[in-house]
Amino acid sequence: MLDLNKLSILWVALFSTQSYAAQLDDKRAYLFGDWQGKRTELLEQGIKFDSNLIIDTAYLAEGGYDSGHSPKYASQLLIGSTLDLEKLANLSGLSLKATMTARQGQSLSALDISDPTAPQIANVQANYGRGNSKSRLTEFSLEKNFKDYGISIKLGRLGIGTDFNVMSCEFQNNSFCAAQMGKWQSGIWYNSPISQWGARIKYQLQPELSAQLGIYEYNPQNALERHGWNLNTEHADGVTVPLEIIWQPKSFINGLSGTYRLGAMYNSADDVTNQKNIRTGQAENHSYGVWLNFDQQLTSVGSGKQGLHSFANFTFHDSNTNKVDHSQQMGLKYYGIFSNHPEDNLGFGLNRIHLNTRFTEGKAQYNAGAEYNVELNYSYNPTKWLMLRPSLQYIVYPGATQNVDNAWVFALGTKLNF
């Protein structure tokens, strides 16, 4: 595995070979191209490859606990493949997906922004965490679609947020990226890059309405980096069961499409080391959470998704067992401000994460009650294989404490599809 400096050098070297915009091939979907047509040929046969490198760079310009240090970098390498077994082996509606990831880097939130006694709840680098030197099996799943019955069944090694409380990741602050249940109830709900044994069944009730139910092994060992490829269930402690209703109107506000999700989760862990009362420290035998999130296009310019979009995510958590009892997130994205870059988008998000008063009792450092995260960014796609996302972040009461100054962060996200 390359260290962070080598990854940075690799990124610079790759980008410098295409140093002028005029030299960039804006029709090429991948940095390494179509392999002289082989990639498209394999895709048509049912073999799809996915590989990308994401680098989150962040610099604390002012405020926080200890400003003035050098920028911090966090990266994620993803390599995967999806096999369409209907095309490859005439197995109707069946597909196999395998993905591995490797993360490394440093956290600006942990090192520079946070008071050591009150760590920042969110993170200004979404790709930091869940590992720093080794790789993980992020997904190994088999999915069967019964098209005539509107039923889909998936099983294998899965991340819960891949199917439930789904949210796009077009911001660098993790309070606006991916399933929020996996951020604020993260000891129970494991998003990608962590995988666990699980299964999900989805039923299409109506053309625009579906329901899905999942059951996932709860095993705290899965979160440990050294167990990234461990498939045994030796330390399993109950299960996590999410249920979700999904409404996807094709014509709603201003006749435009959207996605709305309402869900609930129940976890049955009962070992005191995994599930305990946040106030007394005594063992609890369950935990729960509820969420509501949506993404709705508001205006349309030209065709497709070009125009203004709104999004929001609200989570509610078990006050007996969870450090965070509720969170609110909302924002706007505008795709295609410039007509020649319809995939570019300007994004603005505001997030509030409230700490459970049962958790903060007797802890004087948590004197603000909640943490607020704000991000303004622009996602620029000079080519289909390269995305650059400069952003400005502002964190109010980092760690839900007034003991450190509010933080201004300059950041740059980079993604290369190869």
C-alpha positions as CSV (number, residue, x, y, z in Angstrom):
1,M,0.0,0.0,0.0
2,L,1.4,3.4,-1.0
3,D,1.9,5.9,1.8
4,L,0.2,9.3,1.7
5,N,3.2,11.2,0.2
6,K,3.5,8.7,-2.6
7,L,-0.2,8.9,-3.3
8,S,0.1,12.7,-3.5
9,I,3.1,12.4,-5.8
10,L,1.2,10.0,-8.0
11,W,-1.8,12.3,-8.2
12,V,0.4,15.3,-9.1
13,A,2.3,13.2,-11.7
14,L,-0.9,12.0,-13.3
15,F,-2.4,15.4,-13.4
16,S,0.7,17.2,-14.7
17,T,0.7,15.0,-17.8
18,Q,-2.6,16.8,-18.7
19,S,-1.6,20.2,-17.4
20,Y,-3.6,22.4,-19.8
21,A,-7.4,22.2,-20.1
22,A,-7.1,22.1,-23.9
23,Q,-5.1,18.9,-23.6
24,L,-7.7,17.2,-21.4
25,D,-9.9,14.7,-23.3
26,D,-13.3,15.6,-22.0
27,K,-14.9,12.6,-23.8
28,R,-12.7,10.0,-22.0
29,A,-14.6,8.5,-19.1
30,Y,-11.5,7.0,-17.4
31,L,-7.9,8.3,-16.9
32,F,-6.5,5.2,-18.5
33,G,-9.0,5.3,-21.3
34,D,-11.0,2.4,-22.8
35,W,-8.1,0.0,-23.1
36,Q,-8.3,0.2,-26.9
37,G,-12.0,-0.7,-26.8
38,K,-11.5,-3.7,-24.4
39,R,-13.3,-2.0,-21.5
40,T,-16.4,-1.3,-23.5
41,E,-16.3,-4.8,-25.0
42,L,-16.1,-6.4,-21.5
43,L,-19.0,-4.2,-20.3
44,E,-21.2,-5.3,-23.2
45,Q,-20.3,-8.9,-22.2
46,G,-21.4,-8.2,-18.6
47,I,-18.1,-7.3,-16.8
48,K,-17.9,-3.8,-15.3
49,F,-14.9,-2.3,-13.6
50,D,-14.9,0.5,-11.0
51,S,-11.8,2.1,-9.7
52,N,-11.1,5.6,-8.3
53,L,-8.9,7.5,-5.9
54,I,-10.3,10.3,-3.7
55,I,-8.1,12.7,-1.8
56,D,-9.5,15.1,0.8
57,T,-7.2,18.0,1.6
58,A,-8.1,20.4,4.4
59,Y,-6.4,23.4,6.0
60,L,-7.5,25.1,9.3
61,A,-7.2,28.8,8.3
62,E,-8.5,30.3,11.6
63,G,-10.0,29.2,14.9
64,G,-10.3,25.7,16.2
65,Y,-8.0,24.3,18.9
66,D,-4.6,24.7,17.2
67,S,-4.5,26.6,13.9
68,G,-1.5,27.5,11.7
69,H,-0.3,24.0,10.9
70,S,0.2,22.4,7.5
71,P,-2.8,21.0,5.5
72,K,-3.9,17.5,6.3
73,Y,-4.6,14.8,3.7
74,A,-6.9,11.8,3.7
75,S,-7.4,9.4,0.8
76,Q,-9.4,6.4,-0.3
77,L,-8.5,4.0,-3.0
78,L,-11.4,1.9,-4.4
79,I,-11.2,-1.1,-6.8
80,G,-14.2,-3.2,-7.7
81,S,-16.1,-5.1,-10.3
82,T,-19.7,-6.0,-11.1
83,L,-20.5,-9.2,-13.1
84,D,-23.9,-9.4,-14.9
85,L,-24.5,-13.1,-14.6
86,E,-27.5,-12.9,-16.9
87,K,-25.2,-11.9,-19.8
88,L,-22.2,-14.1,-18.7
89,A,-24.0,-17.3,-17.7
90,N,-27.7,-16.8,-18.7
91,L,-28.7,-16.6,-15.0
92,S,-31.7,-14.3,-15.2
93,G,-31.6,-11.1,-13.0
94,L,-28.5,-12.2,-11.2
95,S,-25.4,-10.0,-10.5
96,L,-22.3,-10.3,-8.4
97,K,-20.4,-7.3,-7.0
98,A,-17.0,-7.2,-5.3
99,T,-15.3,-4.0,-4.0
100,M,-12.2,-3.4,-1.8
101,T,-11.1,-0.1,-0.4
102,A,-8.0,1.3,1.4
103,R,-7.9,4.5,3.4
104,Q,-5.0,6.4,4.9
105,G,-4.1,9.9,6.0
106,Q,-4.5,12.4,8.8
107,S,-7.6,14.1,10.3
108,L,-7.7,17.9,10.5
109,S,-10.7,17.6,12.8
110,A,-8.9,15.4,15.3
111,L,-5.4,17.1,15.2
112,D,-6.1,20.8,14.8
113,I,-9.8,21.6,15.2
114,S,-10.9,19.6,18.3
115,D,-10.4,20.2,21.9
116,P,-9.0,16.8,23.1
117,T,-11.7,16.6,25.7
118,A,-14.5,17.2,23.2
119,P,-13.7,15.8,19.8
120,Q,-15.4,17.3,16.8
121,I,-18.6,15.2,16.1
122,A,-18.4,15.5,12.3
123,N,-15.2,15.4,10.2
124,V,-14.1,17.9,7.6
125,Q,-12.6,15.0,5.5
126,A,-15.3,12.5,4.6
127,N,-12.8,9.9,3.6
128,Y,-11.0,9.8,6.9
129,G,-11.6,6.9,9.3
130,R,-12.3,3.2,9.5
131,G,-8.7,2.4,8.7
132,N,-5.4,4.1,8.0
133,S,-2.9,1.6,6.6
134,K,-4.6,-1.6,5.5
135,S,-7.3,-2.5,2.9
136,R,-10.9,-3.8,3.5
137,L,-13.4,-6.0,1.8
138,T,-16.1,-3.3,1.3
139,E,-18.7,-5.4,-0.5
140,F,-19.1,-8.9,-1.8
141,S,-22.7,-9.4,-2.8
142,L,-25.0,-11.4,-4.9
143,E,-28.3,-9.7,-6.0
144,K,-31.2,-11.4,-7.7
145,N,-34.0,-9.3,-9.4
146,F,-37.3,-11.1,-9.9
147,K,-38.5,-8.6,-12.5
148,D,-42.0,-10.1,-13.0
149,Y,-42.7,-9.8,-9.2
150,G,-41.0,-6.5,-8.5
151,I,-38.7,-8.1,-5.9
152,S,-35.0,-7.7,-5.4
153,I,-32.9,-9.8,-2.9
154,K,-29.3,-9.0,-2.1
155,L,-27.0,-10.9,0.3
156,G,-23.4,-11.2,1.2
157,R,-20.9,-8.7,2.8
158,L,-22.7,-5.4,2.7
159,G,-22.6,-1.8,4.1
160,I,-25.9,-0.8,5.5
161,G,-25.8,2.7,4.1
162,T,-25.4,1.3,0.5
163,D,-29.2,0.6,0.5
164,F,-30.7,2.4,3.5
165,N,-30.8,6.2,4.3
166,V,-28.9,6.6,1.0
167,M,-27.5,10.0,0.3
168,S,-25.1,11.2,-2.4
169,C,-21.6,12.4,-1.4
170,E,-21.0,15.7,-3.1
171,F,-19.5,17.5,-0.1
172,Q,-16.2,17.0,1.7
173,N,-17.6,17.4,5.3
174,N,-19.0,14.0,6.3
175,S,-22.1,15.6,7.8
176,F,-23.3,16.0,4.2
177,C,-22.0,12.7,2.8
178,A,-23.6,9.3,2.7
179,A,-26.0,7.7,5.2
180,Q,-26.2,9.9,8.2
181,M,-27.4,7.1,10.5
182,G,-23.9,5.7,10.0
183,K,-22.4,8.9,11.2
184,W,-24.3,9.6,14.4
185,Q,-25.1,6.0,15.5
186,S,-21.8,4.7,14.1
187,G,-21.2,2.2,16.9
188,I,-24.2,0.2,15.7
189,W,-24.7,1.1,12.0
190,Y,-21.7,0.5,9.8
191,N,-21.5,2.3,6.4
192,S,-19.0,1.6,3.7
193,P,-16.0,1.0,3.8
194,I,-17.0,-1.5,6.5
195,S,-18.9,-4.6,5.4
196,Q,-20.8,-7.1,7.5
197,W,-22.8,-10.2,6.7
198,G,-26.3,-9.3,5.7
199,A,-29.3,-9.5,3.5
200,R,-31.9,-7.1,2.0
201,I,-35.2,-7.6,0.3
202,K,-36.9,-4.9,-1.7
203,Y,-40.4,-4.9,-3.0
204,Q,-41.8,-2.5,-5.6
205,L,-45.3,-1.8,-4.3
206,Q,-46.2,0.7,-7.1
207,P,-44.2,2.3,-9.9
208,E,-43.1,5.1,-7.6
209,L,-43.3,3.4,-4.2
210,S,-41.1,0.6,-2.7
211,A,-40.3,-0.9,0.6
212,Q,-37.3,-2.7,1.8
213,L,-36.2,-4.7,4.9
214,G,-32.7,-5.7,5.9
215,I,-31.0,-7.8,8.5
216,Y,-27.3,-7.4,9.2
217,E,-24.9,-9.1,11.6
218,Y,-23.8,-6.8,14.3
219,N,-20.1,-7.5,15.0
220,P,-17.9,-4.8,16.5
221,Q,-14.9,-6.6,15.2
222,N,-15.9,-5.6,11.7
223,A,-15.0,-2.0,12.5
224,L,-11.4,-2.8,13.4
225,E,-8.9,-2.3,10.6
226,R,-7.0,-5.5,11.3
227,H,-10.3,-7.4,10.6
228,G,-11.0,-5.8,7.3
229,W,-10.9,-9.2,5.5
230,N,-12.1,-11.3,8.4
231,L,-15.3,-13.1,7.5
232,N,-16.0,-15.1,10.7
233,T,-18.9,-14.3,13.1
234,E,-17.1,-15.2,16.3
235,H,-17.8,-11.9,18.1
236,A,-21.2,-11.2,16.7
237,D,-23.7,-9.7,19.2
238,G,-27.2,-9.6,17.8
239,V,-28.4,-8.0,14.5
240,T,-29.3,-4.7,13.0
241,V,-32.6,-4.6,11.3
242,P,-33.5,-1.5,9.1
243,L,-36.9,-1.0,7.4
244,E,-37.5,1.8,4.9
245,I,-40.2,3.1,2.6
246,I,-39.0,4.9,-0.6
247,W,-41.2,7.2,-2.7
248,Q,-39.7,8.3,-6.0
249,P,-42.1,10.6,-7.8
250,K,-41.3,11.3,-11.4
251,S,-43.3,14.5,-11.4
252,F,-43.7,16.3,-8.1
253,I,-42.5,19.9,-7.3
254,N,-42.7,21.9,-10.6
255,G,-43.3,18.6,-12.3
256,L,-39.8,17.4,-11.4
257,S,-38.5,14.1,-9.9
258,G,-37.4,13.4,-6.3
259,T,-36.6,10.7,-3.8
260,Y,-38.0,10.5,-0.3
261,R,-37.0,8.0,2.3
262,L,-38.6,7.2,5.7
263,G,-37.0,4.5,7.8
264,A,-36.4,3.0,11.2
265,M,-33.7,0.7,12.6
266,Y,-33.6,-1.7,15.5
267,N,-30.5,-3.3,17.0
268,S,-30.5,-6.3,19.4
269,A,-26.9,-6.2,20.8
270,D,-27.0,-6.9,24.6
271,D,-23.3,-7.2,25.6
272,V,-22.5,-4.3,27.9
273,T,-19.3,-3.6,26.0
274,N,-21.3,-3.0,22.9
275,Q,-24.6,-1.5,24.1
276,K,-25.0,0.3,27.4
277,N,-27.1,3.0,29.0
278,I,-25.4,6.3,28.2
279,R,-26.2,7.6,31.7
280,T,-25.7,4.6,34.0
281,G,-23.3,2.4,32.1
282,Q,-25.6,-0.6,32.6
283,A,-26.2,-3.0,29.8
284,E,-29.1,-2.4,27.4
285,N,-30.5,-5.1,25.2
286,H,-31.6,-3.0,22.2
287,S,-31.2,0.4,20.5
288,Y,-33.2,2.1,17.7
289,G,-33.1,5.0,15.3
290,V,-35.4,6.8,12.8
291,W,-34.6,8.8,9.7
292,L,-36.3,10.9,7.0
293,N,-34.3,12.2,4.0
294,F,-35.0,13.5,0.6
295,D,-33.5,14.9,-2.6
296,Q,-35.8,16.9,-4.8
297,Q,-35.1,18.8,-8.1
298,L,-36.7,22.3,-7.9
299,T,-36.0,23.8,-11.3
300,S,-35.0,22.5,-14.7
301,V,-32.7,24.2,-17.2
302,G,-32.1,22.3,-20.5
303,S,-32.4,18.6,-19.9
304,G,-31.6,16.0,-17.2
305,K,-30.7,17.2,-13.7
306,Q,-29.5,20.6,-14.7
307,G,-31.0,23.1,-12.4
308,L,-31.6,23.7,-8.6
309,H,-32.0,20.7,-6.3
310,S,-32.8,20.6,-2.5
311,F,-31.9,17.9,0.0
312,A,-32.4,17.3,3.7
313,N,-31.7,14.5,6.2
314,F,-33.2,14.2,9.7
315,T,-32.2,11.5,12.2
316,F,-33.5,10.6,15.6
317,H,-31.6,8.2,18.0
318,D,-32.3,6.2,21.1
319,S,-31.6,8.6,24.0
320,N,-30.9,5.7,26.3
321,T,-27.9,4.4,24.4
322,N,-26.6,7.1,21.9
323,K,-24.3,10.1,22.3
324,V,-26.2,12.0,19.6
325,D,-30.0,12.2,20.1
326,H,-30.9,14.0,16.9
327,S,-29.5,15.7,13.8
328,Q,-30.7,18.0,11.0
329,Q,-29.2,18.6,7.7
330,M,-30.4,20.6,4.7
331,G,-28.9,22.2,1.6
332,L,-29.1,23.2,-2.0
333,K,-27.2,22.1,-5.2
334,Y,-27.2,23.8,-8.5
335,Y,-26.1,21.7,-11.5
336,G,-24.9,23.3,-14.7
337,I,-24.4,27.0,-13.8
338,F,-22.3,27.0,-17.0
339,S,-24.0,25.4,-19.9
340,N,-20.8,23.8,-21.2
341,H,-20.3,22.1,-17.8
342,P,-23.7,20.5,-17.0
343,E,-22.3,18.1,-14.5
344,D,-20.6,20.7,-12.4
345,N,-22.5,21.8,-9.3
346,L,-22.4,24.6,-6.7
347,G,-23.4,23.2,-3.3
348,F,-24.3,24.7,0.1
349,G,-25.2,22.7,3.2
350,L,-26.0,23.4,6.8
351,N,-26.0,20.7,9.5
352,R,-26.8,20.6,13.2
353,I,-25.8,17.7,15.5
354,H,-27.3,17.7,19.0
355,L,-25.7,15.9,21.9
356,N,-27.9,13.8,24.2
357,T,-28.3,15.6,27.6
358,R,-28.0,12.2,29.3
359,F,-24.5,11.9,27.8
360,T,-23.5,15.5,28.7
361,E,-24.6,15.3,32.3
362,G,-21.5,16.0,34.5
363,K,-19.3,16.8,31.5
364,A,-18.7,20.5,31.7
365,Q,-16.7,20.6,28.4
366,Y,-19.9,20.0,26.4
367,N,-21.3,23.5,27.1
368,A,-22.8,24.3,23.7
369,G,-25.3,21.5,23.3
370,A,-24.8,21.1,19.6
371,E,-22.2,21.3,16.8
372,Y,-23.0,23.1,13.5
373,N,-21.3,22.5,10.2
374,V,-21.6,24.7,7.1
375,E,-20.0,24.0,3.7
376,L,-20.0,26.0,0.4
377,N,-18.3,24.2,-2.5
378,Y,-18.0,23.9,-6.3
379,S,-17.6,20.6,-8.0
380,Y,-15.6,21.1,-11.2
381,N,-15.3,18.4,-13.8
382,P,-12.7,19.4,-16.4
383,T,-13.1,15.8,-17.8
384,K,-15.3,12.8,-17.0
385,W,-12.4,11.1,-15.2
386,L,-11.3,14.1,-13.0
387,M,-13.3,16.1,-10.4
388,L,-11.9,19.0,-8.3
389,R,-14.0,20.3,-5.4
390,P,-12.7,23.4,-3.6
391,S,-14.8,24.2,-0.5
392,L,-15.0,26.6,2.4
393,Q,-16.2,25.1,5.7
394,Y,-17.3,26.8,8.9
395,I,-17.7,24.8,12.1
396,V,-19.6,26.4,15.0
397,Y,-18.9,25.0,18.4
398,P,-16.7,22.1,17.2
399,G,-17.3,19.1,19.5
400,A,-20.4,21.0,20.9
401,T,-18.1,23.0,23.2
402,Q,-17.5,26.7,23.5
403,N,-14.0,26.0,24.8
404,V,-12.5,26.3,21.3
405,D,-13.1,29.0,18.6
406,N,-15.3,28.4,15.6
407,A,-13.2,27.1,12.8
408,W,-12.7,28.3,9.2
409,V,-11.4,25.5,6.9
410,F,-10.3,25.7,3.3
411,A,-10.5,22.3,1.5
412,L,-10.0,20.6,-1.8
413,G,-11.4,17.3,-2.8
414,T,-10.0,15.4,-5.8
415,K,-11.4,12.3,-7.5
416,L,-9.8,10.4,-10.3
417,N,-11.7,7.6,-12.1
418,F,-9.3,5.2,-13.7
